[in-house]
Amino acid sequence: MQLGMIGLGRMGANMAERLVRGGHQVVGYDPGEAAREQAAGRGIQAAASLRQLVDALAAPRAVWLMVPAGQIVDDTLAALLPLLAPGDTVIDGGNSFYKDSQRRAGELAAAGIAYVDCGTSGGVWGLSEGYSLMIGGGEAEVERLRPLFATLAPAPDSGWGRVGPSGAGHYSKMIHNGIEYGLMQAYAEGFAILQHKQEFALDLHQIAEIWRNGSVVRSWLLDLTSDALKKNPSLAGIAPYVEDSGEGRWTAAEAIALNVAAPVITLSLLERLRSRDDDSFTDKLLAAMRNQFGGHAIKQG
């Protein structure tokens, strides 16, 4: 099956290569010349422009977007839409906000073009292990694209599926990432407690390896944690600063909108925000208040 892939960063290029390995023809485009050259070396036909990409695909076309969420998706669609024709399909495999996906689906439908939102999980391991795909969109469009999803997934009949109408795929991925925040925070806090129990001189990598087999907390995330601790037991050179890409914020906001208590996910997000404040006014004021009412000593900074 033919596919156009827009966005040949690490994730997009890896997905395109997995499809090529599975016997599909992939025409890729990226505004960066270096990314196009690297993609060509991986069996991906590189196009120098969106026009060239679209012209290389037989109708009805399928074009997959792997670009950052937000305005860049709308800008890419604005440039792409005049080049497409009724019956074509656009797949957004990035981490777009689900309401944006619903809006875009309606806008493209007016032009006779289907819009499929595909929440994609698997990270840098997807090329070898396959991707978990949560797909939103019309049943007919998803079924037409089945060969692509079956190739990208860990197995043709598992790890992927249509979860609902437009927006449902990115909604499911949003919640998936919120859960991921909570899991990561729990592991991080647990290992931090172990690390602080210095009288036992615990080997954190050893404990992680024990937990990986037979334990109720075993998981792929624990596998990766164990590997990280093996390579760098003291985490030397890593700043205590944790970014977020937005999905945790959206999940917390959705929980509030639906009156669903989600304290673990919400607090894990707040911990990430806290990690970025290396000169916390909050903590300074807390120390000042303790000094005011109790005369407690203030540690000089």
Disulfide bonds with the S-S distance in Angstrom:
none
